Amino acid sequence: NQTIHASIAMDWTDAATSSSSSAEEDSGQAASQEQSQTDEETVIDVSEGEDWGPAFVCAENGEPLSVSFGTDMFVVCGWHLANEAMYKFAASVISQERGWMCRVPMSKDRAFYLPVTIPLWGIVEPSHSHIGLHFNFVFHVDQNRIIGAAVYPVRDRFQFVKPGSVVNLHGPVTWFHRHGYASLEHPHRAFGSSGSASVMGTLTILGYLLLGGLISIVVCTVVYTTVLRPRLIKRYLKP
């Protein structure tokens, strides 16, 4: 079975690249410098054989699927299964009989590329297929170099497709700083605001515990004042 080779080609602008961060600079400053080049775009390419060419040409505008470098965004692209060969390719990727092998350039000189694989999630039927529509596009960046990239499906809706169908692919594009999951665009915010959510959850629990303690103190005080104290006075302080 032949493997499809794809390239996520980076269209680098002439904007000046950020200088390397010194050891004293924190990760937030470095991430802010890297994210400043928002005019750069990533274009996903593909071709059969050894050459690399356009992979996703969106049916909506006839342009390759592209995203802004360093900018979190949401993309929508209609993938036209124009003929039987393209449909069979999609079906073979779903069945994991063939691979959709990709690459992304690390920097503007395109001296090195990172491997990326685009999987398709679905079910292949005798006369048609069902393809998952939602994908996450993830990039890791360090000193204006892409050091990691991944494209993977996430369960959402599945579309009925056959030769001639337009698959309505969509999903978020997220850029991370270095090897972790700190947002490149918002360097002091963790991915999905998980850090803030964790803090808020802890504070909520502590708040409930404090409220429960205060209620217990109030109830005990009322019981002592209205019930126990009069009984004790009556029993032990009789004239």
Disulfide bonds with the S-S distance in Angstrom:
Cys58-Cys77 2.14
